[in-house]
Amino acid sequence: MAGRDPSWNPASDAAGAGLPRVAWGRGCHVHDAAGRRYIDASGGPAVFCLGHGHPEVNAAIAAQLDRIAHGYRYTFTSDPLEELTARVAAAAGPDLDSMVFVSGGSEAVESALKIALQYHSARGEPNRRRFIARRRSWHGNTLGALAVSDFTARRAPFEGALVEASFVPSVNLYRPPAGVAPADLGAHAAAELEAEIERLGAERVAAFIFEPVVGAAGGVLPAPEGYARRIRDLCDRYGVLMIADEVMCGAGRCGTWRALEHDGVVPDICAVAKGLGGGYVPLGAALYHRRLAEVLDAVDGGPLTGHTFTGHTLACAAGVAVQRIIERDHLLERVARDGATFRAALAAEVADIEAVGDVRGRGFFVGVEFVRDRASREPFDPALGVSGRVGSAANALGLLLYPIGGNVDGTRGDALILAPPYNAPPEILDEIVVLTGRAIRTALGGA
Ligand SMILES: Cc1ncc(COP(=O)(O)O)c(C=O)c1O
């Protein structure tokens, strides 16, 4: 079906019709109830940063559950909440030391948007209500996060009820606009954002939200060198807050704890989730700069956002265990070091497959884009369901990948995301490379 989003099977939200039944997982492997074993090369949508069934994380969860599952935030603080806060503040770098813990990526983004609005209201600029986002970005499924997302298939049924947002073009080094050299793309894209701020009137703009490395909507697209720095400068100049959505690319996935560290840039607000709790528990966070915290604390006594499960004790205990292991085992250094090797090995493995147009990424976050024609970079007809076919071929080979569609213009485009655990042994990474090549050849005929 044209425009069908291969990463999203609605059946999986209902009865799971047609899907294998998950049974158990250990390390890089998942086993289904029929006894089949899969290498989990994408961690679902880039979630399982320590693989499955890590004994230390499981033990920490069990121990916390034995004590108490949750101390409600208006009644209690807790050791896990305080330790996770301290760990995340230290990992995120100076000044991003205020945070709201939530239950996932959409809530993290939703909180980030609300913190931005609250900040401007508190500073006496309540007309700063408008968000600017980028085309081909995904920020989540709650109404606010969806409103700033440009993912055609996921928005379509809700159009008309979404808060109005502005969109500037995507920033895609593989597909720069006609006449723009890759080296000029960062400046070009920054100029587009500035023009939109000017068009709206800076006094109406609350924040610019973007994924430093675009995940599900773009097929792992790092921004050009210098782009984030230019955006930072623009935001400062116009009083617009910079929100980095690092739900997929952050928490170490790209080899630095925050993806934007790579660019030497500190956002005003940063949404993280997925790898924060490693998939063991639903967990996310909106981190915000001390400068914002001072305003929110002084005027409103703190951020006016949160939920029943904000700072959930068990979830924080799991997050602490995951983050402790990442730090103790030097896994970010490992991801930074071995990511380039993994990507290069994959690129070499698929180099002779005509349908592979690009292999790209950062750290253990890798995208493979398919094209009908390498020279023109023309995508396949969406009706062919190319990435979905590759995903199915991979499953049949015992490999789990994350196929996505519509990455070119919302409808056309096929790509795969690979996001192995940070602690995946080298021989598993090698196997992922070989099996991915085999799956692509099986699905697309090798040419
Ligand atoms: C960049 C980004 N932001 C937000 C979200 C929403 O997160 P969740 O699905 O945990 O609500 C996602 C999910 O894939 C994402 O990739």
PDBQT file of the ligand as one rigid body, heavy atoms in Angstrom, charges set to zero:
ROOT
HETATM    1  C1  LIG A 501      13.403  11.154  18.072  1.00  0.00    +0.000 C 
HETATM    2  C2  LIG A 501      12.203  10.601  18.767  1.00  0.00    +0.000 A 
HETATM    3  N1  LIG A 501      11.486  11.392  19.567  1.00  0.00    +0.000 NA
HETATM    4  C3  LIG A 501      10.400  10.940  20.228  1.00  0.00    +0.000 A 
HETATM    5  C4  LIG A 501       9.988   9.631  20.094  1.00  0.00    +0.000 A 
HETATM    6  C5  LIG A 501       8.795   9.140  20.849  1.00  0.00    +0.000 C 
HETATM    7  O1  LIG A 501       9.200   8.241  21.832  1.00  0.00    +0.000 OA
HETATM    8  P1  LIG A 501       8.205   7.135  22.433  1.00  0.00    +0.000 P 
HETATM    9  O2  LIG A 501       7.865   6.217  21.302  1.00  0.00    +0.000 OA
HETATM   10  O3  LIG A 501       9.010   6.496  23.514  1.00  0.00    +0.000 OA
HETATM   11  O4  LIG A 501       7.017   7.846  22.956  1.00  0.00    +0.000 OA
HETATM   12  C6  LIG A 501      10.713   8.772  19.276  1.00  0.00    +0.000 A 
HETATM   13  C7  LIG A 501      10.289   7.368  19.110  1.00  0.00    +0.000 C 
HETATM   14  O5  LIG A 501      10.764   6.644  18.288  1.00  0.00    +0.000 OA
HETATM   15  C8  LIG A 501      11.841   9.255  18.592  1.00  0.00    +0.000 A 
HETATM   16  O6  LIG A 501      12.567   8.472  17.794  1.00  0.00    +0.000 OA
ENDROOT
TORSDOF 0
